[in-house]
Amino acid sequence: MDPEARVAILKGFARQVFAERGYSTSGLAEIAERAKVSKTLLYHYFPDGRPEIMAAVMDGLLADLMAATTEAIGGPAGAKDRIRGWVEAFVGFFVAQPDGFRLLFREPWGSGDPLVTIRSFRAMVDLSRQLADPLGLPAVAPAALVTAATGAVGFVVAVTEQVLAGQVESAAAAATASDFIIGGLSRLRPPAPGAPADRSRTPPRS
């Protein structure tokens, strides 16, 4: 079999096992059994073992998620509509595949594997940068935009978890989250002339 195709198949089986059993309680033996291959073959494609397989699964999930949110946030629409589209795409992506949410945002933090934890952190950073883009506030420091967007992404992750737990309805949750984020991010303004560069001590304008 073509190596690239083989890796894709192995990642698919690994995703099934990790989602069903949890990353911390899954091993290469379960993945090899599900894929009907030897552990030796798994190590051939993933020399660092279980963390490397999990990282590969997470990379695939992030790529698919970013493709969905990129499509939603692009186009000629205004910033508010683009952000609303981004939130709806994010929530909808995980409503369609809740196992992906578990693997990307839940499992890594209790894994104890730095490689896996870093992948989840990188997902937050990449998504934050993507969400900050449509605001179009060039006078605001990029660090401030990314910091604010990081909080917004964390909020959307929490809202998505509520949706998946059946606590709130997805469309209403996405609409409320969008309004909350738009309201907060739209308050970012360039500092007044002579004001300190550090805006963390500057109270928000009324």
C-alpha positions, 0 to 999 in steps of 0.5 A: 500500500502507498505509505501516505494511504497507509498512514491515513488509514492508521490515523483513522483507526487511532482516532476511533480508539482514542475517541472510544477509550480515551487517550490515556487508557489507550495503547498501540496494541488496541490500535494495531488490533483495530487496524489488523496490523502489527505494533512493529508496523505502527512504530515504522510509521510513528517511531515515537509511538502513541504521542506521535499518532495522537499528534497526527490525529490532532493535526488532521482535525485542526486542518479540517477545522481551519478549512471550515472556519477559513471558508466561513470567515472569508469573503467580502462580508463585514467583520461582524458577519464574518465573525458570526460565520466563524463561530457558527462554523466552529460549533457546527464542525464539532456538532457533526463530529463530537469525537473531534472536540474531545480529541482536540480540546479535552484529552490533551490536557490530561495526557501528560505528554508534552507533544500532545499538549502542545498540539492543543495549545497550537490549535488555540493560537492558530484559531485566535490569529484567524479570528483576529484577522477580520477585525481590521484594526491596524492601529491596535497592537497585534498582540492585543488583538491576538490576546483578545481573540485567544479569550474569545476562542476559549469562550467558544470552546466552552460554549461548544462543550455546553452544546455537546453536553446538551445544555444549550441549543447549538444555533442559539449558543452560536448566536449568543457567543457571536454577539458577545465576542463582537461586542468585546472585540469591537471595543479594542481601540488604539491607545490615546496619544501619550497613553501607556503602551500597555493597555492592560491597565487602561479601563474600557471606554463606556 
